[in-house]
């Protein structure tokens, strides 16, 4: 396979869900899983289609309680197209399915360059064979269009094929097995109809959010193979177009299905159904659509160019492909966040967590307009976050751990342990550090783009309200003159309380407290820099009393960070937990990534042990450069040198089960910065997490978007030490022998296509010719200025 092509050979029912997720096609507005077109949803196949930001809320009975969940809705299936050859006796045979018929030479080919999925196979039909080749696209130029071309070729026989092209409204959210006990019927009021001569349509609504969804499908047959019968057949929940076409050796028959999708959330339309019908009627033929689609992707690849040799580079391009299918320039026009599992499946119900923390730093330097849209999603929900804080008796903004349509807390109160079958209390809503992630992204976006207008308005409003929440949540301990943040859950997620404690939550989580100090420090810095009139306007908008600021300053310098055994403690009391017998559990179970589920099924609790799901304290080393981390600890009155940090890294390396795909990514970057040889094994795990489905089935429910984007950030930021700050690009390259050569282009301020390339111990930076001002480059031992049209080669010190 080439660096642009991914192939899956043979037909493997057990692997279909994974392949479907990895072969999803999308354009940032909607996406469709890579299911085979002739099969509806079942135990093997799941042809999900999802529109960004389209949610619906339903009530379900769970463990004797009524619970409400909001889900990203599985929309009507536009892909369905099935066929059956006429038998020698003149009767129609059964509809073809790879699960019930013989398939030869079955292959899927995903072309990343042109963003198409091609499927080919041969089906024995005595006395000959029927060859089938299908190519599909979800259009990147026109985000409302998709198309499927099917070419039938008869080998050694002549006859007829009946083809059924369908819009299927009989869909539910059934893509995640452990949600099977929940109410899954989100689509209602299904209507179907016909627009002669080649088009059928389907309209429906979501049951509670009342989003209208409309699809129209035009199905045509190639000239020279006119159907002997053509009959659009609308049904109650399915709009069907049936065709009978003649086939003969040497005369391939081409069937093109072009689809338009609109919702009532779209702008500049009147009626979604009328718009869908009009759009599909006016859509060009398949070759023209394909050309325009490929051109749109060519422009995307140009802006997001990434050059890494070997298999690592091939996987990184695959990751970039899926990031761009979820978060494309079309996303800039939408009110959506970063769904943790992309638009690729229904895991986590399509909710928005903190995964933007791993996505936005990459987008900032390629598609800043998309970053801004993602921040606007959070700003539009700032009022809701302030209401949540007030309801909890707090000031400022308390953003939800899981967000959906309107920004309320969507985290479930119960979650299922599939290993034990038990429904357990879910305390992950105590992960208030999501607010720090939003503040971090605001700051990083504005540093990368120089968008001071955003920083001084919407960005400042979010920073101030998040800082206000942290300052209010912190409680002063008079005995130590230290502020404490009590009853939270850190990024680790395994630990949600103390062993045997009646109340959930942990005290003085190091990551939470240090990042709260970071937010307060940056916000105070911003307020000092604001022009007087801007500051006064801001204070009026957010009703901020200047008398609050001295407390912010004090809290930012006196938050507690616990230590034990010469390392940073994950939280207060961590040293009192028991050590886990890691070797015993590794020997006993095939995988201990989800150690929490294993222990609960044994009647035990992970809260009793020094065992983490993923990086917690080490997240500080992922987000902050060594210098910034040292300065922040110094501001807090603590000493953190390289030796203490190395001991801390070593301590948690041996106590982490990596139950999240983000964990290997964070460990890889942290170890690379610590100049450690074992960094590569973690980087490799991060690269392979989804394509190898290392978590044993979770990728089939949707790819892990944060981990995919994080691997791109690992190259762009982690290995180069790239930091846009203080109107300059700061660089501190780290050696990673397995990735010693790489190159990428980025967009910085007004410069498009700044080239960065590392090879042979040198770092080469080229600035394209323009009328913009020169770029300042800051390294640990020198500073250089590169004017537009110039290239600078920096010799790097030996590792």
N, C-alpha and C positions, 0 to 999 in steps of 0.2 A: 504494500500500500504506500502511496505517496504521502508527503507531509500534509496534503490537503484532503486525502480520501480516508474514510473509515469504512471497513466492510465487516459484515456479519454473514457467514456462510452456513447453509443448512437451516433446517427448521427445528427449533428447540422450544417446545411449549413451556418448559420450566423457566426458560430465560427470556420469555417474551416481555414481561413487565419491565425488566431492566433495559432491554433493547429499546422498548417503546419510549422510556424516559430519555435515554441517551440520543434517540433519533427524533426527539421533539423538534418541530419547526415553529418559529414565532417571529414577531416583528416589534415587540414592545407593546403593541395594542392587544393582540391576542395570540395564542399559541395552541397547537394541536399535537398531541402525542403521536409517536410514530407507529400507530397500530396498523395492521393489515386492513385494507378497505372493506373486505367482504364480511368481516366479523363484527358483531355487536359486543357489548360489554358482557363479560362472563368471568369464569374462574381463570381463564388463560389470557384473554385480551381485555384491554381497557382503553378505548379510543376517546380520551378526554379532550375537551376544548375549553379553554379558559380565557376570559377577557380580563385584562388588568383592572383591578379595583371593583369587580362585580361580585358583591357579597350578598348573602341572605342569612337571616337569623331564624332558627327553629328551636322549639322546646322539645325535650326528650325526657323520658323517665329512666333514671339511672340509679341503681342501688337503692331503690325506694325513695328517691328524691326527684323533683322536677328541676332540670338544668337547662340552660339556654346556651346554645353555641352558634356562632356566626361562621359561615364557611364561604370560601371562594367557590362559586357555583360552577358545576360541570354543565356546560351549555349543550343544546341539541347538537347531535353528531352530524356534521356536514360531509364527512368522509365516505360514508357508506355507499359502496358500489359493488354489487355482486353479479355473478354470471352463471349460466349453465348451458352447455351445448345440447343440441337436440340429438337423441339417440338414433341409431340406425333404424329402429322400429317406428320412428316418427314422433315418439313421445319425448317430452322434456325430462331430462335426468334431474337429480337433486341439485340444489344450488351448491356451487363449489365452496369448500372450506378446507384449509390446510390441515384441520384437525380430523377430517373424515375422508379426505381424498389423498391420493398419492401425489407428492410434489418432487420434482427432480431439479437439481441445480438451483436450489433456492438461495437467493442472495439479496441482501440489502446493502446499498452503498450510499453513504452520507458524504456529499461533496461540500466541504466547508467553504470553499472559495465562492461557489454560486448558491450555497444554502438550499440545496435540493436533496431530496431523498428518493433514490431510485431502487425499485424492487424488481427482480426478474426471477422467473421460474418456468418450468415446463410441466404440463399436466397431461399424462397419458389419456388419450381418448381414442380407443380402438376404432378404426385400424391405424391411427396415427397419434400425433401429439399436438397439443395446443400450447404455443408459447405465449407468455404474458410478460409485458414490461410496463411498469408504472412509474411515473415521475411526478412528484408533488412539490409544491412550494407554498409558503405563506408570505405574501408579497411584502417586501421591505420598502418598495416605492410607494405603493398605495396600501396603507395599513388595514384596509377593510376587505381586501381581496385575498383569495386563496384559489389554488387550481390543482387538479389532478388529471394527468394524461395517462390513458391506458391503451396500449397497442397489443392487439391480438393477432397472432400469426398461426395459421393452420399448417401443419407439417404432415403430408401424406393423406389428407382427407379434405373433403368439402362438405359444407352443411351450413347450419345456422346456429347462432348464439343468442340467447335472450339475456339482456342486460337490464338490471334494475338500479337506477341511480336515485338515492334517497336522502332526504333530510329527516333525521330521526329525533322526534321530540320525546320518545319514551326513555328518558335518561334520569339517573339518580346520581348522587355522590356516593359511589361505592368503591372508590379506588384504594381505600385503606381498610384492611380487614379488621383492625382493632376498634374501628368506629362503627362496626356493624350494628351495635345495639342502639345507635342514635337515629333520630329522625333524619332521613336522607332525601326527602322529596321536596326539592327547592323550586322546580319548574311547574308552572300551572297555566291555565287558560291558553292551552295550545290551540292554534288555528292554522289551517293549511289551505293552499289554493294554487291556481294555475295561471300563468301568464303565457299565452300561446306565442310562438309554437314550441319553444324549447325550455321554458322556465317554470319551475315550481317554487313555492315559497312557504315559509313557516314562521309564525309569530307566537311568542309566549311571554309570560311575565314571571318574575321571581315572586314567591308567595307573600313575603312580608316587606322586603325593601322596594317592591313594586317597580323593578327595572324592566322595561320592555326590551326584549331581544328579538331581532328579526334577521332571518337568513333567506337568501334567494339563490337558487342553483340553476345554471344554464348547462344543459347537457346536449352536445352535438356529436355527430358522426362524420368522419372524414368524407370528402367528396369521392365519388366512385364506389362508395359502399353504402348507398342509400338504404335505410332500414325499410323492410317490407311492412313494418307495423310500428307505429309510434303513438304511445298513449300515456299522457300525464295522468296519474291516478292519485288524487289527494285522498288521504285517509285521516282518521280522527287525530292521531298524534304523529303521523308520518306523511310527508309529502313525497310521492313516488313518481318517477318517470320511467316507463318501461319501453325498451327498444328491442326489436328483433333484427339482427344484421346477418347478411350472408358472409361466409368466409370461404377462402379457397387457397391452395398453396401458391405462394408467391404474391399474394395480394393482402398485405397487412391491413387491418382495420383499426383506425384510431378513434377513440372515444375521449372527448375532452369535457371535463366537468369544471366549471368556473363558479365560484361561490363568493357572495358578498355578505358581510356581517355588520350589523349596526345595533347599537343600543340607545336607549333614551338618555344615557349619560353623555352622548356625543354632542359636540358643538356644531353650530352652523348647519343644523338640519331641522326639518319640521317634524316629519313622521318617520321613525326608523324603518318601518316596512316599505313605505314608498321609496325611501332612499336606497334600501337594499335592492329592490327590484330595478330601480333606475340605474344604479351603479353596475349591476351585473349585466343589464341589457347593453350598456354602453362599453363594457369591458372589451378590450381587443382579444384577438385569438391567443392561443397558448404560446406560440413562439415569440410573439411580441411581448406578452407578459413576462416570459422568461428573460428576454433581453433587458427589459427595464428593471426587473428584479436583480439580475446579475450586476447591472451597472450601479444600482443603489448599494449593493454589498461591496463592490469594488471601492466605492468612496469610503465606506465604513472601515474596510481593511487598511486603507491608506492612512486614515486618522488614528488607527489603533495598532499600527505596525509593531510587531514583536518578532525579533529574530534570535532564536536560541537553537543551536545545532542539536541534532540527535533526537532520541525519543522524548526527552524532556520538552524540547521545543514543540514537538508534534502534539503532546498532551496540553501544553500551555495554549496552543492555538485552539484546540478543542474547547478548553475552558473559556477562552475569550469569546468563542462562537456562541456559547450558551449564555454568557453574560449579556452579549449584545442582543440576543433574541428576547431577553427579559427586559433589559433596560437599554432601549435604542433611542435615537433622537426623537422618535415619536412619543416617548415617555415624557419628554419635556412639556408636552401639551396636556398631560393627564394629571389628575389628582390621585397619585398612587405612591406607595412606599416600596420598600424592597421585600418582596415575599421570600421567606427563608428558603423555600424549595422551588423558587422560580415560578414560571407558568407551566410547570412540567408534571404536576401531580397534586394530590390533595392532602399530603402530609402536613401537619401543623395547621390544617384548614386554610392554607394560603395566607396565614397571618404574617404580620410585620414585627420582627423582634429587634435585636440590636445588630443584625447582620450588615446593615448599612455601614457599620464601623469598619468592615473589611472590604467594602465595595467602593465607597465614596472616595477614599484617597487615590484609588486608581483612576476613577472617572474624572476627578478634578483636573487631571493633566491631559485629558483626551476629549471628554464630552462634558465640559463644565455646565452647560445648559441643562444636562440631565441631573447632575449633582444638585443644582439649584432647585430643580423641580422636586427632588426627593426631600430637600430641606423645607420646601414650601408645604409639602404634605404634613410635616411635623408642625410648621407654624400655624397652619389652618386648624390644627387640633390643640393649639396652646391653651385656648380658653377651656377646653374640656380637661386638659391636664391640670389647670389651676383649680377647676371645680373638684377634681379628684383629690387634690391636696387639701382643699378646704374641708371636704367631707371627712378627711382623716385628721382634721384638726391642725393642719400644717399650712404654712405660707408658701407662696411660689407655685411651681408647676411640678406635679408628680406624674410623669409620663407612664403609660402602661407597659408592662413587659411584653404583652401581645396586643397589637393594634390591628384594626380592620377598617371598616368603612368610616366610622365617625370618631375614633380615637378613645373610646371607652376601653376599660380593661376587658380583654377577651380571653385572658388566661382561665382555663377551666379550674373549677374548684376540686374536681376529682380526676384522677387519671388511672388508666388501666395498666396493670402489670401483666402482659400477656404470658409471662412465665408461670405466674401463680394463679391468674384469673381473678385477682383481687382488684377492687376499686379503692384507691388510696387518696388521702387528702393531698392536694397539690398546692404547695406554698411558693411556687416559683414567681408569683406576682410580687414577692418581696425583693426581687432583683431591681431595686431602684437605680442601680448603676446605669440603666438604659438612658437616664437623663444625662449622665456624663458623656455617654457615647454620642448623643445628639449634639451636645455642646462642643465636643471634640471635632465633630464633622463640620459644624458651622465655622469653627476657627480655621480648620485645615482648608476648607473651600475658599475662604476669604484670603488666606495667605497665598494660595496657589493662583488665584485669579486677580487679586487686587481689587475685588469688588467691594469697595468701601461703602458704597451706597447700601448694599445688602447688610454689611456688618453693622452699620450705624442705625439700621431700621429693624427689619425682621430678625436679623441675627442677634442684635443687641437685646431685643425683647425676649428671645428664647434664653440667651445666656443669663440675663438678669433674673428671670423667673426660676431657672434651674439653680442658679447660685443661691437665690433666696430660699429655696426649698432645703438645700444642704445646710445653710446657716441656721435655719429654724430647727432642722432635725437633730443637729448636734447638741448634745447635752454636756454641760460643764461638770467635771468631777473636781470638786474643790480640793480634795486631798492631793491630787496630782497636778492641778491646774492644766488639765488636758480635756479637750472635748472628745466625747464618745458618740458614735452613731450605733444605735442599738436595734436589734431585731430585724436584720436584713439577711439576704441571701446573696452570695458572691457569684462570680462567673463559674465556679466549680460545679454548682447545681446539685451535687450529691448531698452536701451538708445543708440541710434546711432547718436545723435545730440542734440543741444539745441533747446528749443521751438522756432519755427519761424526762426531759423538760416538758412542762405543761404548755408553754407558749412556743410557737415556731420562731425561727430567725436566729441569727448569730450577732455577736457584738464585735465591733471594731474590725470588720473585714478589711484587711490591709489595702486591697485593690480599691474598694469602695471609698475608704477614707482618703487615700492618696489622690484619687481622681477627683474627689470632692474638693480637696485643696487646690488641685489644678484648675478646676472650674472657677472657684472663687478668685484665685490669683489672676487668671486671664480676664475675668469679668472686671475686676478692679482696675487692671491695666487698661482695658478698653475705656472704662469710664473716665480715667485720667486723660486719655488721648482725645476724647470726643471734644469737638468745639463746644463752647459754652451753650450756644443756642440749641445744638443737637442734644446735649445732655439734659437741658431743661425740658425739651420736648419729650425725651425718653422718660424722664421721671414722671411727667404728667400722664403719658400713655399707660405706664405700668403702675402708676400710683406708688412710686418709690419714695420713701422718706430718706433724705440724705443722712439722717441720724442712724439708719441701719448699717451704713458702710463701716463704721469702726468695728462693729461686731464681726462683719464679714472678714475684715483684716485680721482680727484676733483669732477667729476660727481657722482661717487659712494657714495660720502659723502654729496652731496648738492642737490640731487633730491628732489623736493617738494612733501610733503604728506599733503594734505589738512585735516583740522579738522573742525568740527562744533558741537556745543552743547556738547562738551566734548567727542565726538566720532570721529573715523576716517571717513572722508567723502569719499563716493564712487568716486567722482570726484569733481573738482572745480566747485562751483556753485550749488551743489546738494541741499544745504539748501534753495535755492530760488525756488525749485520746489513745486508744490501744493501737499497737502496730498490727497490721494485717499479715497473715502468712501468705505472701504473694505466690510463692512457689507451689504451695499446696493447692491454691485455687487455679493456678495455671495448669497444673497436672490434672485437676479434676474436671475442668471445663474446656471445651474447644476454644471458647473466647470469653474473656472476662471484661470486655469493653463496657458492658452494662452490668457492672458489679452491683449496682443498687438493686436491680431486679433479682439478681442471683441471691443476694443476702436476704431480701424480703421474702423470697420464696422459701428460704431456709428457716424463716422465723426470726431472722436477725435484722440488723439495721446498719447501713453504711455510716450513719451518724456516729457510730461508736468507734470508727477507725480513722487513721491517718491515710485516707485514700480519696483521691480526687477523680472526677470524671474527665476534667480537662484543665488546661492552664488557668490559674487564678492569680496568684501573686505574680507569676511570670508574664501575665498580660501587660504589666507595667513596662516590662522590657520590650514588649512588642510595639506598644504605642509610642513610647518616649525614648529618645536617644539616650545613650549613657550619660552624656553631659546634662541633659535636661532632668533626668531622673535623679542624679546626684544633687543638682541645685534644688530640686523640689524637696528632697529629704532634708537638705541643709536648711531650707526655709522652715521646715517643720521642727527643726532642732535635733535632727538625727544624723548620724554619720553613716554613709553608705559608700564604701569604696569598692574597687573591682573584686577584692578578695571576698568581702561579705556577699556581693552579688553572685560570685561564682559558687560559693557555698550554698546560697539559697537555690540557685539553679540545680545544683547536684541533689540537694535535699528533696526537691519535688519531682525531679526526674524519676526517682525510684518509687514514687508514691502516686503515680497517675496511671489510670487505666485507659485513657484516650477513648472514652466513650462518645466523643464528639469528633466529627471530621475537622473541626477547627483546631483541635488540640495539636495534631501533628504539624499543622501550619505554623502555629505560634511557637512551638518548641523548635522547629526548624529555623525560624528567623532569629529567635533568641540565642540559639546555639551558634549560629553563623556569626552573630555580632560578638559572641564570646570567643570566636576563633577556635571552634571546637570541631574536631574531625567527624564526630557522630552526627553533626547537623544534617548531613546528606540523607541519612536513613529516614529522618523525620520529614524532610522535604519530599523525598520519594513517596512516602506514605500519603502525604497531602496531594501529590500529583495523581496518585492511583486510587484515591479514596472512592470516587464514584465509578470510574470505568471498571474497577475490580470489585465494586460493591463490598468494600471491606467490612461493612456493618451487617452484612448478611441479609439483604432484602430491602433495606430502607431506600436505596436509590430508585428502585422501581416505583416508589411512591412520590418521587420528585427529586431532582438533583439538589445538591447542597450548594446554593448560590454563593454564600459567604466564603466557603472554602475554595470554590473555583476562582472567585475574584481575588481572594487572598493570595493565591499562588502567583497571580499577575503582579500584585503589589509586592510580593516577596522579591521578585526580580527588579521591579522598578524602584522600590524604596528600600527593601531589606538589604540587598546586595550592594547597592550604591550608597546607602545612607542618605538618600536624597530627601532633603527637607526644604520646601519653599517657606522661607521666613525672612523677615526684616528686609523685604524687597530684594532678595537674592536667593539663589539656589545653593544650598549647603550640601556638600558631599563628604562622605566618610566611607569609601568602599571597603568591603570586607571580602576576604578570600574564601571561596568555596570551590575547591578544585574540580568537582564534578560539573560546575557551572561557571567555568573560568572565562567563557566567551559568550557575549550576548550583546544585543543591540535593540534599541527601540526609539521611536520618535514620540515627542510629546508637545503639548500645547501649553505655553507658559506666558501668562499675561497676553500681550498682543501678538506673540510669536507663534506661528503655526509651523509645525514640523521641525522642532529642535531635535537634532539627532544626537543620541548618546550611544557610544559603542565602547565595549571593553574587550581587549584582546592583548595578548603578549605583554602583560604587566603595564598596559597603558590604558588610559581613559580618554577617548576622543569625543569632543563636543563640538557640533557644528550648528551654527545659527543661520537660518535661511535669510536671504536678502530681503530687506523690507525697509520701511521708513520708521520702524520702531527704535526705541532707545536700546543701547547695548545691555547685555545680561551680565550681572555680577555673579561670579562663581566663587564660593568660599570653601576652602579645604582646611584641614586642621593646621597645616603649616604654611598656607599661602592663600592669596586672593588674586583672581584674574578677572579681567573684563573682556568679554567677547562681543564684538560689534556684529551687526547683521552682515551676512555674506562671508564671515570668517569662521575658521575651524581652529580649535585649540587642542593640542595633544598633551596630556598630563601624564608624566611618568609616576607610577605609583610605587610606594615603598614596598619592600619585600614583606611577605606575611610574617 
